[in-house]
Amino acid sequence: MEIKNRFKTLRKQANLTQTELAKKSGVGLRFVREVEQGKKTMRMDKVNRVLSLFGYHLEAVKDEKE
């Protein structure tokens, strides 16, 4: 699932507006909107700050070779 869809799904499941999510996670409203609109570049620390509200995080994982 793309990060923009994950953000939106988690936010809606928590019955939060974009503004409420921004305030609760300590990021700007603009950041939340840009992520949900599919911005190609973003700060990972901010992504993890928002995801941590829902018990998630992003991390680098080594690809398995076939």
C-alpha positions as CSV (number, residue, x, y, z in Angstrom):
1,M,0.0,0.0,0.0
2,E,1.3,3.4,-0.9
3,I,2.1,5.7,2.0
4,K,-0.5,8.3,0.9
5,N,-3.2,5.6,1.1
6,R,-2.0,4.3,4.5
7,F,-2.0,7.8,6.0
8,K,-5.5,8.5,4.8
9,T,-6.8,5.2,5.9
10,L,-5.3,5.4,9.4
11,R,-6.5,9.0,9.8
12,K,-10.1,8.1,8.8
13,Q,-10.2,5.0,11.0
14,A,-9.2,7.2,13.9
15,N,-11.9,9.7,12.9
16,L,-9.4,12.5,12.6
17,T,-9.4,15.5,10.2
18,Q,-6.2,16.4,8.5
19,T,-5.9,19.4,10.9
20,E,-6.4,17.2,14.0
21,L,-3.8,14.7,12.7
22,A,-1.3,17.4,12.1
23,K,-1.8,18.9,15.6
24,K,-1.7,15.5,17.4
25,S,1.5,14.4,15.6
26,G,3.3,17.8,15.7
27,V,3.6,18.3,12.0
28,G,2.2,21.0,9.8
29,L,-1.2,20.7,8.0
30,R,0.6,21.3,4.7
31,F,2.7,18.2,5.3
32,V,-0.3,16.0,6.0
33,R,-2.0,17.3,2.9
34,E,1.1,16.8,0.7
35,V,1.5,13.2,1.9
36,E,-2.1,12.3,1.2
37,Q,-1.9,13.9,-2.2
38,G,1.1,11.7,-3.1
39,K,4.1,14.1,-2.8
40,K,7.1,12.2,-4.1
41,T,9.6,13.5,-1.5
42,M,9.1,14.0,2.2
43,R,11.0,14.0,5.4
44,M,11.0,10.5,6.9
45,D,11.2,11.8,10.5
46,K,7.9,13.5,10.0
47,V,6.4,10.5,8.3
48,N,7.4,8.4,11.3
49,R,6.1,11.0,13.8
50,V,2.7,10.7,12.2
51,L,2.8,6.9,11.8
52,S,3.8,6.4,15.5
53,L,0.4,7.7,16.5
54,F,-1.0,4.5,15.0
55,G,1.8,2.1,16.1
56,Y,3.6,2.1,12.8
57,H,7.0,3.2,11.5
58,L,9.1,3.1,8.3
59,E,12.5,1.6,8.3
60,A,15.2,0.5,5.8
61,V,15.0,-3.3,5.1
62,K,17.5,-5.2,3.1
63,D,16.1,-6.8,0.0
64,E,16.3,-10.6,-0.1
65,K,18.2,-12.0,-3.1
66,E,16.4,-14.7,-5.0
